[in-house]
Structures are given as C-alpha cells and as structure tokens.
Amino acid sequence: MPMMIQASPTAYSYFRAPTGDAALANRDYRGASSKRILVADDDASIRGCIAIVLTRKGFDVETAKDGEEAWTAICKTEFDLVITDHEMPHLTGLNLIRKVRNASMDAPFILISASLPGPESMLVSLIQPGAVLAKPFAFGSLIKVVFSLLRQDPPERALT
C-alpha cells in the first residue's frame, strides 16, 4: 500500500493509504504542464504537500500563504485552477471565491477545509465551477478532482 502524509501544525505522520484513489497521487502524469494552479493554505505543510503532488503531475504550481496573498496572485496571473483552504487569515477561502466571482473571473476552485462553512451542497453551488473537499483527503482524490475540473483525463496508464 502507498504511504500518505497526514500533516499537522507540528509534525508529519505517515499512515497506510488504500490503493485506488490514493495510488493516483504517486503516479507521474505528463502533458499537464500548460496548466497553472494556485494553492492557498495557511498551513505550510499542507500547502507544500499539495504543491509537490501537483508539480509531480506536471502542473505549474504557485502557492499563497493566505487569502490576501492569493487574491494578489490572481490579480497578476491567470490561473486555470485555484485550490484554497477556507480558514485562512486576512481573507477566508470562501470570501476569496466571492471576490474572484465578483470580479467576473471564472477559474474553477477547489475549496478544502476541516470545517466547512455550511452544507456541502450549498457551497458547491456558490463556487461553480468547482468542488469541495473536506480535510483530511487522499491526494489521489484531489488529483481526480483536479483533472475533472480541468477537463483533462489522466493517461490510461495512471488508472491501472
């Protein structure tokens, strides 16, 4: 079984992950390099892990440590996808999404959080196009959502 990283504010812990979705996180994809993804999370370990996994898939990844830094990056650069935590200082993930939508920007979002700010069905309607993932999540699940939102199919070899 592949190993997954469970990040916490003080340390990393490792646990055995099931095959399937989690296995997708360990496979390299090629051909995704033209897609730019912004990852915003105030937890450096989670932000870093997501960035590493996505970079291994061939994506061009930038990171932001909070909502304001993410907003600044979005204003300067066009992203194909934004992955944001909800609970961040200065500007929450949900308020970042609202700000982006009010500016008529339509990049898809993935909102991640340990405590979602409302029922998932309500959040999905607010962030369309987008998705909601509750922490903790398997990196393989994140990868599936990323490829789905970018309307790219991972290579067949990655699905076996």
Secondary structure by P-SEA (a helix, b strand, c coil): cbbbbbccccbbbbbbbbcaaaaaaaccccccccbbbbbbcccaaaaaaaaaaaaaaccbbbbbccaaaaaaaaacccccbbbbbcccccccaaaaaaaaaaaccccbbbbbcccccccaaaaaaaccccccccccccaaaaaaaaaaaacccccccccc
